[in-house]
């Protein structure tokens, strides 16, 4: 009889961060390392194990990501070879691990040239990448089994560990001020902003960040600006700082520019001195002009970056909530043209698709998988129209278990309510905000995600804005999926991707952008993935909240701190 007990370590991490509205970005990739121990109980012979890592595609095919080296005649192998995997928060990433015993006649061949069909298959394990990175020590133990799960024989275990790799976690935060800028406007003062670019090796310049616009001010002081080392490369690398007068047409007028390194900007801060902006030569002026406007560096701090995965793997969780639109404009659920029609063949309608696809991603970041689920815009049995009722039918508790619990609650609700209206978002947003706010008195480890699925235009747009502005102070993000063919232009106002934050009826401006809206019809045209479009901004929104509250991961020793402050990067 043969018994295999297999253990290894898989180190994984995070992908290059996409460009976003956040000036602080952390760029990294996933590294997979298989190591640890392998115990092989066998009456004769030896084992020369090698592991192969695959990514499982949506169509079920496997893409090989890499192979470890072969550990010869070893019952407790420690693999060194690293395998790179791009971690993408927005999607579910299934991984498959195959373990082989490599025949001695092939030991002189590079592992990439080995024909796996010629080797003895020792076992298979699988997981989702999110399952690894959400563990406190980024370590997950999996059971090895025969291919496709056949057979009940115990083939041992495989332990995988995630490790995030970054080029550098260092960043600098600077506060810029200008004095006595030239006025470029005829009937008012300039509306200045700064743009900072890095000089590339090719000689051109690469914009890396910019400040906000300050209206009607020739002596502006901008909010602190963060530059990561990935952006400025080194303290001695030249940066171009340009000051523009903002124009809504996009034709911004240059007020002046200068070239300084980060080291020189630090010196300006230490000496409390300014430097004059210059205007380059033009067709009217053959030499550069030194302007009276000066740039000062009022603040300079070197800080340490914490990544999204630093939080997630140290015990922070994303808690999922769902609100479903049951207004009459969806159509009679019994008719096949209704957006709420339940197809007997099992084909998902747009509401079910959104719940499944978003829920499948978020669920791995919520340990108990107990999700509040509501409906709005329907008349309950024996009651009045409600704009926030529990999908599970229990008046005192909105929580369901797992994505299947949300789906079951959604289906049963269709037969227990009368679709009505109007479409009001305010009540469900306020309910989600109440839960998010209430969690703060218990701990700061939870961040909440509310998914709203709707077919129509919001009837309480100002009340919705007011609710969103209030909620922007809380650990909460709101994802809105528009289904059907309605005109969702109004929804774009709620999604502050144009840089203008929401303003309440009292004039209060949202602390941060917490909304992401995507119309499902774009998904149906195959233009984008609904999950990727909805979730791509979520890590940045999460980090913007943690940064604003100076909340740190629970394992500060995970990061090699510079000792001069803390900063959070995407």
HUQUI-V509157 format. One record per pair of residues at least 12 apart in sequence whose C-alpha atoms are under 7 Angstrom apart, sorted by the first residue. I is the first residue (numbers start at 1). J is the second residue. Records with the same first field share a line. If there is no record, write none. Layout:
I=J ; J
This chain:
2=41 ; 42
3=40 ; 41 ; 42 ; 155
4=39 ; 40 ; 41 ; 155 ; 156
5=38 ; 39 ; 40 ; 155 ; 156 ; 157
6=37 ; 38 ; 39 ; 156 ; 157 ; 158
7=36 ; 37 ; 38 ; 157 ; 158 ; 159
8=34 ; 35 ; 36 ; 37 ; 38 ; 158 ; 159 ; 160
9=33 ; 34 ; 35 ; 36 ; 159 ; 160 ; 161
10=32 ; 33 ; 34 ; 35 ; 159 ; 160 ; 161 ; 162
11=31 ; 32 ; 33 ; 34 ; 160 ; 161 ; 162 ; 163
12=30 ; 31 ; 32 ; 85 ; 161 ; 162 ; 163 ; 164
13=29 ; 30 ; 31 ; 87 ; 162 ; 163 ; 164 ; 165
14=28 ; 29 ; 30 ; 86 ; 87 ; 164
15=27 ; 28 ; 29 ; 30 ; 86 ; 87 ; 88
16=28 ; 29
17=570
22=540
23=209 ; 226
24=226 ; 227 ; 228 ; 569 ; 570
25=228 ; 569 ; 570
26=307 ; 569 ; 570
27=166
28=165 ; 166 ; 167
29=85 ; 86 ; 87 ; 164 ; 165
30=84 ; 85 ; 86 ; 87 ; 164 ; 165
31=82 ; 83 ; 84 ; 85 ; 163 ; 164 ; 165
32=82 ; 83 ; 84 ; 85 ; 162
33=80 ; 81 ; 82 ; 83
34=68 ; 79 ; 80 ; 81 ; 82
35=77 ; 78 ; 79 ; 80
36=77 ; 78
37=76 ; 77 ; 78
38=75 ; 76 ; 77
39=75 ; 76
40=75
46=73
47=72 ; 73 ; 74 ; 75 ; 101
48=70 ; 71 ; 72 ; 73 ; 74 ; 101 ; 102
49=70 ; 71 ; 99 ; 100 ; 101 ; 102
50=68 ; 69 ; 70 ; 71 ; 99 ; 100 ; 101 ; 102
51=67 ; 68 ; 97 ; 98 ; 99 ; 100
52=66 ; 67 ; 68 ; 97 ; 98 ; 99
53=65 ; 66 ; 67 ; 96 ; 97 ; 98
54=95 ; 96 ; 97
55=94 ; 95 ; 96
56=94 ; 95 ; 96
65=83
66=83
67=111
68=81
69=81 ; 111
90=361 ; 531 ; 532 ; 535 ; 536
91=361 ; 531 ; 532
92=128 ; 361
93=128 ; 129
94=127 ; 128 ; 129
95=126 ; 127 ; 128 ; 129
96=125 ; 126 ; 127
97=124 ; 125 ; 126
98=123 ; 124 ; 125
99=121 ; 122 ; 123 ; 124
100=119 ; 120 ; 121 ; 122
101=119 ; 120 ; 121 ; 122
102=119 ; 120
103=119
123=144 ; 145 ; 146 ; 147 ; 155
124=144 ; 145 ; 146 ; 147
125=142 ; 143 ; 144 ; 145
130=364
131=364
132=161 ; 162
133=162 ; 309 ; 313
134=312 ; 313 ; 365
135=313
136=313 ; 314 ; 315
137=313
138=161 ; 162 ; 313
139=159 ; 160 ; 161 ; 162
140=159 ; 160 ; 161
141=157 ; 158 ; 159 ; 160
142=157 ; 158 ; 159
143=156 ; 157 ; 158
144=156 ; 157 ; 158
168=229
169=304 ; 305
170=228 ; 229 ; 303 ; 304 ; 305
171=226 ; 227 ; 228 ; 229 ; 302 ; 303 ; 304 ; 305
172=226 ; 227 ; 228 ; 300 ; 301 ; 302 ; 303
173=224 ; 225 ; 226 ; 227 ; 300 ; 301 ; 302
174=224 ; 225 ; 226 ; 297 ; 299 ; 300 ; 301
175=222 ; 223 ; 224 ; 225 ; 297 ; 298 ; 299 ; 300
176=221 ; 222 ; 296 ; 297 ; 298
177=220 ; 221 ; 222 ; 295 ; 296 ; 297 ; 298
178=219 ; 220 ; 221 ; 293 ; 294 ; 295 ; 296
179=218 ; 219 ; 293 ; 294 ; 295
180=218 ; 219 ; 292 ; 293 ; 294
181=218 ; 219 ; 292 ; 293
182=255 ; 293
183=218
184=245
188=216
189=216 ; 217 ; 218
190=215 ; 216 ; 217 ; 218 ; 245
191=213 ; 214 ; 215 ; 216 ; 217 ; 245 ; 246
192=213 ; 214 ; 215 ; 243 ; 244 ; 245 ; 246
193=211 ; 212 ; 213 ; 214 ; 243 ; 244 ; 245 ; 246
194=210 ; 211 ; 241 ; 242 ; 243 ; 244
195=209 ; 210 ; 211 ; 241 ; 242 ; 243
196=208 ; 209 ; 210 ; 239 ; 240 ; 241 ; 242
197=239 ; 240 ; 241
198=232 ; 238 ; 239 ; 240
199=238 ; 239
208=231
211=225
213=246
235=261 ; 262 ; 263
236=261 ; 262 ; 263
237=261
238=259 ; 260 ; 261
239=259 ; 260 ; 261
240=258 ; 259 ; 260
241=257 ; 258 ; 259
242=256 ; 257 ; 258
243=255 ; 256 ; 257
256=277 ; 278 ; 279
257=277 ; 278 ; 279
258=277 ; 278
265=297
266=300
268=296 ; 297
269=297 ; 298 ; 299 ; 300
273=296
274=294 ; 295 ; 296
275=294 ; 295 ; 296
276=290 ; 291 ; 292 ; 293 ; 294 ; 295
277=290 ; 291 ; 293 ; 294 ; 295
278=290 ; 291
302=564 ; 565
303=562 ; 564 ; 565 ; 566 ; 567
304=561 ; 562 ; 565 ; 566 ; 567
305=566 ; 567 ; 568 ; 569
306=567 ; 568 ; 569
307=568 ; 569 ; 570
308=539 ; 543 ; 570
310=553
311=553
314=553 ; 554 ; 555
315=445
316=445 ; 446
317=365 ; 366 ; 445 ; 446 ; 447
318=362 ; 365 ; 366 ; 446 ; 447 ; 448 ; 449
319=366 ; 446 ; 447 ; 448 ; 449
320=362 ; 371 ; 448 ; 449 ; 450
321=371 ; 372 ; 373 ; 449 ; 450 ; 451
322=372 ; 373 ; 374 ; 450 ; 451 ; 452
323=373 ; 374 ; 375 ; 428 ; 451 ; 452 ; 453
324=374 ; 375 ; 376 ; 452 ; 453 ; 454
325=375 ; 376 ; 377 ; 453 ; 454 ; 455
326=375 ; 376 ; 377 ; 378 ; 419 ; 420
327=377 ; 378 ; 419 ; 420 ; 421 ; 422 ; 423
328=419 ; 420 ; 421
330=455
350=483
351=453
352=407
356=403
357=531
358=531
359=403
369=401 ; 402
370=399 ; 400 ; 401 ; 402
371=399 ; 400 ; 401 ; 402
372=398 ; 399 ; 400
373=390 ; 391 ; 398 ; 399 ; 400 ; 406
374=388 ; 389 ; 390 ; 391 ; 398
375=387 ; 388 ; 389 ; 390 ; 391
376=388 ; 389
377=419 ; 420 ; 421 ; 422 ; 423
378=417 ; 418 ; 419 ; 420 ; 421
379=417 ; 418 ; 419 ; 420
380=416 ; 417 ; 418
381=416 ; 417
385=420
387=424 ; 427
388=427 ; 428
391=409 ; 410 ; 413
392=409
422=459
423=456 ; 457 ; 458 ; 459
424=458 ; 459 ; 460
425=458 ; 460 ; 464
426=463 ; 464 ; 467
429=467
430=467
432=450
433=471
436=448 ; 474 ; 475 ; 476
437=474
447=475 ; 476
448=475 ; 476 ; 477
449=476 ; 477 ; 478
450=477 ; 478 ; 479
451=478 ; 479 ; 480
452=479 ; 480 ; 481
453=480 ; 481 ; 482
454=481 ; 482 ; 483
455=482 ; 483 ; 484 ; 486
456=486
457=488 ; 490
462=505
465=502 ; 503 ; 504
466=504 ; 505
469=502 ; 503 ; 504 ; 509 ; 510
472=510 ; 511 ; 512 ; 514
473=511
475=545
476=514
477=514 ; 515
478=514 ; 515 ; 516
479=515 ; 516 ; 517 ; 534
480=516 ; 517 ; 518
481=517 ; 518 ; 519 ; 520
482=518 ; 519 ; 520
483=519 ; 520 ; 521
484=521
491=517
492=517
494=515
495=515 ; 516 ; 517
496=513
501=513
514=541
516=534
517=534
518=530 ; 533 ; 534
539=570
540=570
543=568 ; 570
547=567 ; 568
